[in-house]
């Protein structure tokens, strides 16, 4: 009985993959715009690894990372989404997966990469969940094992998206931003203080991150439009 109850509750935890469920919506079109802007942002360098983070918790970084992955996949790219938030992981809920094995197992050499990959129902998208929460996420992300992981997956996928913890909470996103080709900062409209966003930007600059841009999330369109602009 408990297993059945758990299965019924699990979908309610999932964040909306609107780019998949409603590809013609205005929100999905905004994600396509973000995709295009990323592709043109650094013409002299191929962008394969993208970090998605925010200043503080609750700004929608995971939802944005997931939907961005979907629109890249719809463009024919082979996409890997990695839940690098090994403190409060949620990406497995978004894709209705179990978080039994994942990035933490890979970085501690408990499993190989292929054993941790989840193939999703969406064409061209694979997921690596966070795995069991380790006692030392920052140390794992700064290890050479992460470098080896990135070097391996960039040969198998055209786009790798990392969902990282908020910048002002822990150092994980700073560490990852230095290893990725570019970083997207998610900012939730009317939710986060301007000073926190400035601090987050400064922390990325201190890590020598390549900031691709800022995504203004949850911005309400004028009265004549009921949609949200991402």
C-alpha positions in Angstrom: 0.0 0.0 0.0 2.8 2.4 0.8 4.4 1.9 -2.6 1.2 2.7 -4.4 0.7 5.8 -2.3 4.3 6.9 -3.1 3.7 6.5 -6.8 0.6 8.7 -6.6 2.4 11.4 -4.8 5.5 11.5 -6.9 4.0 13.3 -10.0 2.8 16.1 -7.7 6.5 16.8 -6.9 7.4 17.2 -10.5 8.0 20.7 -11.9 6.3 21.5 -15.1 8.2 20.6 -18.2 6.3 23.0 -20.3 8.7 22.9 -23.2 7.7 19.3 -23.6 4.0 19.4 -22.6 3.2 22.6 -24.5 5.8 23.3 -27.1 3.7 26.0 -28.8 3.3 28.1 -25.6 4.8 31.6 -25.2 6.9 30.3 -22.3 8.4 27.6 -24.5 9.2 30.2 -27.1 11.1 32.2 -24.5 13.2 29.1 -23.7 13.9 28.8 -27.4 15.0 32.5 -27.4 17.4 31.7 -24.5 18.7 28.7 -26.5 19.4 30.9 -29.5 21.0 33.6 -27.4 23.4 31.0 -25.8 24.3 29.7 -29.2 25.2 33.3 -30.4 26.7 34.5 -27.2 30.2 33.2 -27.7 30.8 32.8 -31.5 34.5 32.0 -31.1 33.9 29.1 -28.7 31.7 26.0 -28.8 29.5 26.0 -25.7 28.9 22.4 -24.6 28.8 22.6 -20.8 26.3 25.1 -19.2 25.9 25.7 -15.5 22.5 26.9 -14.3 22.3 28.5 -10.8 20.7 31.3 -8.8 21.5 33.7 -6.0 19.2 32.1 -3.4 16.9 29.0 -3.1 13.5 29.1 -4.7 14.3 31.1 -7.9 13.4 28.3 -10.3 16.9 27.2 -11.4 15.9 23.5 -11.7 12.8 24.2 -13.8 14.8 26.5 -16.1 17.6 23.9 -16.4 15.2 21.2 -17.3 13.2 23.2 -19.9 16.3 24.6 -21.4 17.5 21.0 -21.9 14.2 20.1 -23.6 14.5 22.9 -26.2 18.1 22.0 -27.0 16.9 18.4 -27.5 14.0 19.6 -29.7 16.7 21.3 -31.8 18.3 17.9 -32.4 21.0 18.1 -29.8 21.9 15.2 -27.7 21.5 16.5 -24.1 22.7 15.3 -20.7 21.2 17.1 -17.6 23.3 16.6 -14.5 21.9 17.3 -11.0 24.9 18.8 -9.4 22.9 20.0 -6.4 24.1 17.3 -4.0 22.6 19.0 -1.0 18.9 19.5 -2.0 18.5 17.6 -5.2 15.2 17.9 -7.1 15.9 17.2 -10.8 14.8 13.5 -10.3 11.4 14.8 -9.3 11.2 16.9 -12.4 11.6 13.8 -14.7 9.8 11.4 -12.3 12.9 9.3 -11.6 14.3 7.6 -8.5 17.5 9.1 -7.0 19.3 6.0 -6.1 22.5 6.3 -8.1 24.0 9.4 -9.5 26.8 12.0 -9.6 28.0 11.5 -6.0 28.5 7.8 -6.8 30.4 8.6 -10.0 32.7 11.1 -8.3 33.5 8.6 -5.5 34.2 5.9 -8.1 31.5 3.7 -6.9 29.9 3.3 -10.3 30.8 4.1 -13.9 29.0 6.9 -15.8 26.8 4.5 -17.9 25.4 2.9 -14.8 24.2 6.3 -13.5 22.5 7.5 -16.7 18.7 7.6 -16.8 17.2 7.5 -20.3 14.0 9.7 -20.3 10.8 9.5 -22.4 11.8 12.7 -24.1 13.9 12.2 -27.2 17.6 13.1 -27.0 17.6 13.8 -23.2 19.4 11.7 -20.6 19.6 12.5 -16.9 22.2 11.9 -14.2 20.6 12.4 -10.8 22.6 13.7 -7.8 22.9 10.3 -6.1 23.0 9.9 -2.3 23.8 13.1 -0.5 27.5 13.1 0.5 29.1 14.8 3.5 31.5 16.7 1.3 29.8 18.0 -2.0 32.3 20.9 -2.5 35.3 18.6 -2.2 33.8 16.2 -4.7 33.1 19.0 -7.2 36.6 20.4 -6.9 38.2 17.0 -7.4 39.9 15.7 -10.5 37.2 13.1 -10.8 34.8 15.8 -11.9 37.2 16.9 -14.6 37.4 13.3 -15.8 33.6 13.0 -15.8 33.2 16.2 -17.9 36.0 15.1 -20.3 34.1 11.8 -20.9 30.6 13.1 -21.3 31.5 15.9 -23.7 32.4 13.2 -26.2 29.0 11.5 -25.9 26.7 14.6 -25.7 26.4 17.9 -27.5 25.0 19.8 -24.6 25.6 19.1 -20.8 23.6 21.2 -18.4 24.5 21.2 -14.7 21.9 22.2 -12.1 23.9 23.6 -9.2 23.0 24.9 -5.7 22.4 28.7 -5.2 25.6 30.8 -5.2 25.0 32.6 -1.9 24.4 29.3 0.1 27.5 27.3 -0.6 30.6 27.3 -2.9 29.5 24.5 -5.1 28.2 26.6 -8.0 31.4 28.8 -7.9 33.5 25.7 -8.3 31.4 24.3 -11.1 31.2 27.7 -12.9 35.0 27.7 -13.4 34.8 24.3 -15.1 31.9 25.0 -17.4 31.9 26.8 -20.8 29.2 29.2 -19.6 26.9 30.1 -16.7 23.3 31.2 -16.6 22.1 33.1 -13.5 18.3 32.7 -12.8 16.7 35.7 -11.1 13.2 35.4 -9.8 11.3 38.7 -10.3 10.0 40.2 -7.1 11.6 37.6 -5.0 15.3 38.2 -4.7 17.0 41.4 -3.5 19.1 43.3 -6.0 22.0 43.2 -3.6 21.9 39.4 -3.5 22.0 39.3 -7.3 25.0 41.6 -7.4 26.8 39.4 -4.8 26.0 36.3 -6.9 27.4 38.0 -10.0 30.6 39.0 -8.1 31.1 35.5 -6.9 30.9 34.2 -10.4 33.4 36.8 -11.6 35.7 35.8 -8.7 35.6 32.2 -10.0 36.5 33.5 -13.5 33.2 32.1 -14.8 31.9 33.0 -18.2 28.5 34.5 -17.6 26.3 33.9 -20.6 23.5 36.0 -19.1 20.7 36.4 -16.6 17.2 34.8 -17.0 14.4 36.9 -15.4 12.0 34.2 -14.1 8.4 34.5 -13.1 8.0 38.0 -14.6 4.3 38.8 -15.0 3.3 40.2 -18.4 1.1 43.2 -18.6 -2.7 43.0 -17.8 -3.6 41.9 -21.3 -1.5 38.8 -21.1 -1.9 36.0 -18.5 1.3 34.2 -19.4 4.6 34.3 -17.5 7.7 35.4 -19.2 10.8 33.4 -18.6 
